Amino acid sequence: MKPNRSLFNRNLTNQLKRIYHKRSLFLAVLLFIFASTAPPVIAKVSQTTQIVQTQSDAQQLVNQATQLYRSGQLQEAAVVWEKAVSAFSAQKDNLNQAMALSNLSLTYQQLGQWEKATKANQQSLALLQTQPRSQDKQKILAQALDIQGYLQKEVGQFTQSLESWQQAAKIYSQIKEPAKLAQNQINQSQVMQDMGLFPRACKTLLEVFNQELGVSDCQEFSQLSSEELTAKLQKITSESPSVTKVIGLRGLGELLRFIGQPEQSQLVLDRTLILAQKLNSPQEQAATYVSIGNTAKTLAENERVRRRRETYYQQAVDAYMQAAKLTTLPTTRQQAQLNQLSLLLKQAQYDPEKYQQAKAFWLSLNPQDLKFSPSRTGVYEQINYAQSLAELIQLENSQQKQDSQLPSFDEIDKTLAEAATQAKNLGDKQAEAYALGNRGALYEQRGSKEDLSQAEKFTRQALNVLSSLESPYISYQYFWQLGRIRKAQGDIPDAIAAYTKAYNALQSLRSDLVAVNPEVQFSFRSSVEPVYRQLVELELEYAQSLKADKKEQESQKRLTQARNVLESLQLAELNNFFREACVEANPQQIDQLDTSAAVVYPIILSNQQQSDSDVERLEVILSLPKQAPRLYSTTLKKQELEETVEQIQSFLKSPEPTLEQSLPYYQKVYDWLIRPLQQDLENNKIKTLVFVLDEKLRNIPMSVLHDGKQYLLQKYAIALTPGLQLINPKPLTDINIKAITAGISEPREGFEGLPQVKQELKQIEDLGVATKLLLNDKFTTKEVQNQILNSDVSIIHLATHAQFSSIADDTFILFWDQRMNVKQLGNLLRNNTLTSGRPIELLVLSACETAIGDQRATLGLAGVAVRSGARSTMATLWSVQDNSTAKFMGHLYSQLEQAKKTKINKAQALQQAQLALLNDQQYSNPHYWAPFVVVGNWQ
């Protein structure tokens, strides 16, 4: 497992304000200032201690302790707070003694002296129990509970921490302290994140800004456009600044980053910085710069902005440098610098020249001067620092160099061992598991037989610690790690067992995985998807290695498991696409759906049996009705596969290439993918091929594959599906063919006009299929809603510009009044079909195209198909001449309208319409007929 290199915002700001009360009592009211985070790295929570002045010596002691605390002289501050406790005890001033004990506990916490901190806090609460109820007592009690909550959080007692803060919140509500309540809600939000309760954390945090933002949960918040969000944020920043607003808004920005909304996070954090500057607080500015740097780093690692990667990386570096420059706190400066080191090492993976810069920067930090507090925060800082050092050495080794200035393997291991010991002493099992698991990863990286044995030992220890916790989002990582180690040790069955546990943990997270902090799961493609792929690879490898006496039954079991994992991978990809768990499985058997259809599962795997890393295996699992799955393997060159797919894409985007030019490429893919199955398909009289496509193969239509005599389309009807688990079957013959037709023929929002759209829609209307035509300015969101609600229709036909992308927000359909992204389209169609009680049987999208340069853009097509709620979706993979599209649609609807008589399914109706174009000399080039595909239920 590639270690998580990211460091989060770990801020400790100390701002002490003096407030005055009617009585001459010290009332220190703790305000936890929050910088959000999630495992495996914990943000430090800053504290603002507010003090009411009182008389003589006690007053001087509190003043002195306050100044020492503010200047970071924590040991000296603790001594003075102890004297203040004694002074108040001598005066029998129990309330102020309780106050001083609370602040003493706070100071001990910063020193990592947890037993003393706990004792002081317990003494404070015990004293308060003896005092009569009063406003002053309630304020100090709330403060003591706040301090207790922070203490519990830092030692990993999340549930108890949340309970303490909730008790404090009730008091703040009762005594009408809205500012303190807001600070408390910020604290609660952080610990909810630590517990993995991200939706609840977001809802709690948004309550702080409910008046200004007017939204109550993250789902509602995510629907805001950039313009709407900017307007709402301007309202907040136009008001007078406060520490609470700065901290709360920064926490919201951090949380948005964690739940996969970095663009919104950036908007929020930019406004937070404006507030912090108005507040004239260098510490809050520094903390915000660290958060801005973290979000810029996340954006740089986002696939959708790859072309702007360097811009975002530079923004992150600049932000970290600003944070280090502005802060007067050593902890914040160290945090910003370590984040910068992590960032430079990340850049070095893409740009080797950055390695020397990262190395020089690390040396400039004076590594021997780095200090980590003996706290939960310190444990995670050590883990991440050790990961950075391991990466530094790995990069050094990749350049075949050795620098004596760099730390040794043993020194890095010692850092992780110390982190594990500290976590165990704190009683923080989660942190202990991370430290142990990272020791395992360190030994796995070195890879000798002895190292693998050590790696297994530490990984199993981490899993043993986790066994008492409900933490599947952590345990899956270490089961995966154990599986890799056992595979490297040559025990394939045991490796499969470990991988299966990792897979099961991911399956249990189906509804929560996309909400888990992406810094924890790193990224879907690097730390979730490989679990599925590597498990499939192991299952197939094991199935092929079985001896004859065990082969048939066990092999079928392994192939079935591999097929199920492939389908689960498709579901996981779609959930990751939407950043929410909107796709639910509904397992189906092929022979329950269509006895004349076969399902083809191709998967591209690296060939671990070959020393040549450029060699790949195309494994194809074939599911036939009432038969066990079958496996076919083809070895090919990675570069050849990539070049072939790219060349086919290039041919298809234009009508210029001749068949003589393109045919060898179409035949090559046919030979790889279909020829090994050909005899089985013929023997079983298969009429329809359903493809569950993987990676690069998604980018080409299967219809163009050619056997040397004819296209695959001429032999079979063809359909695509993200998996049979998503199919909700209903035969075309059972459908009442009535449609809502809508489109745009005029230029709109920078898109050229589609003059043949009128003809296309008129043909459908002339067949008696369409009830009402919505053209141009009639094609609005509201009108489509009205038509769905008030018409008995089974088909929605949209002839307009649309784009499919691997990013949900960049996948859209152009309505006259707006660009509707895939989520909005899904809400429109699903909500109305739920209201009307009539599901959409077929969604037809014409004039679509895949996003240029996006190799996973067809994921957007699958996303539209699933999110729309339609049983089937027909669309085009690229934009084609609207004359041929209009002609195609005429043939398609003729086939659909006659389906009850001809007994054909949707895939066959599509096939017949495509064949009509293929047989028309004017449109026989695949450019015209190949882009049309049906996704979902093909019946």
Secondary structure by P-SEA (a helix, b strand, c coil): cccccccccbbbbbbbbbbbcccccbbbbbbbbbbcccccbbbbbbbbbbbbbbccaaaaaaaaaaaaaaacaaaaaaaaaaaaaaaaaaacaaaaaaaaaaaaaaaaaaacaaaaaaaaaaaaaaaaaaccccaaaaaaaaaaaaaaaaaaaaacaaaaaaaaaaaaaaaaaaaccaaaaaaaaaaaaaaaaaacaaaaaaaaaaaacccccccccaaaaaaccaaaaaaaaaaaaaccccaaaaaaaaaaaaaaaaaccaaaaaaaaaaaaaaaaaaccaaaaaaaaaaaaaaaaaaaaccccccaaaaaaaaaaaaaaaaaaccccaaaaaaaaaaaaaaaaaaaaccccaaaaaaaaaaaaccccccccccaaaaaaaaaaaaaaaaaaaaaaaacccccccccaaaaaaaaaaaaaaaaaaccaaaaaaaaaaaaaaaaaaccaaaaaaaaaaaaaaaaaacccccaaaaaaaaaaaaaaaaaaccaaaaaaaaaaaaaaaaaacccccccccccccccccccaaaaaaaaaaaaaaaaaccccccaaaaaaaaaaaaaaaaaaaaaaaaaaaccccbbbbbbbcccccccbbbbbbbbbcccccccccbbbbbbbbbcccccbbbbbbbbbaaaaaaaaaaaaaaaacccccccccaaaaaaaaaaccccaaaaaaaacccbbbbbccccccccccccccccccccccccbbbbbccccccccccccccccccccccccccccccccccaaaaaaaaaaaacccccccccccccaaaaaaaaacccccbbbbccbbbbccccccbbbbcccccccaaaaaaaaaaaaaaacccccbbbbccccccccccccaaaaaaaaaaacccbbbbbcccccaaaaaaaaaaaaaaaaacccccccaaaaaaaaaaaaaacccccccccccccccccccc
